Amino acid sequence: MRGAGLTPYGRIATRLAAWLAPPYTARFYLSRMNPLGYIDPTAIIYHNNLRLGKHIFIADRVVLRQAPRGGLLEIGDNVHILRDTIVAMGGGENGRVKIGANTFIQPRCQIMAYKGPIRIGRGVQMAANCACYSYDHSFAPGERIGNQPIRTKGGIIIDDDAWLGFGVIVLDGVRIGKGAVVGAGSVVTRDIPDAAIAVGNPARVIKMRSELAYQSPHEKE
């Protein structure tokens, strides 16, 4: 792993290191052996405006793709992106993605920044099968939707330390606040305040985290 990186030699070095390592998340330790981190040899990196932090972990079959005229992709220190996740951007310089340090993105997520930016803060936890779309299609009558341009309401912000449960969908033009929790299967169509708990389709705030009473395990006996 001392020779790891995105150069042809670095990809070969990573493949050799992975060949002797246990599979999947058991390879996390490889990302700590070199500031360049671990990028699985099967990951597809197709991007000419890429900033990678230290000790990142990019798992097998992850796709980082820049479509024509796509903007910056910035991945912070110690970010983990697990298998089959797709991060794609296009539609101009505003089609960009920033993922803050220590964020953990579980398998099969889709982060699609076309037209509008997507900013994911520090320490965010994103469960499997989540999706973020910072755009939608125009759908004026009298013309095929597929022929109409895409549009954005300004992009998506998922702020520091937020937690998205399994299968959450985040649509364009919303902010999920710091420390907020979004329940599994929810569809976020409007802002979620800091430290709120939201569930449903569309997602609605049902409680604030400050309202949760802590009960010691000893009190249950």
Secondary structure, 3 states (H helix, E strand, C coil): CCCCCCCHHHHHHHHHHHHCCCCHHHHHHHHCCCCCCEECCCCEEECCCEEECCCCEECCCCEEEECCCCCCEEECCCCEECCCCEEEEECCCCCCEEECCCCEECCCCEEEEECCCEEECCCCEECCCCEEECCEECCCCCCCHHHCCEECCCCEEECCCCEECCCCEECCCEEECCCCEECCCCEECCCECCCEEEECCCCEEEEEHHHCCCCCHHHHC
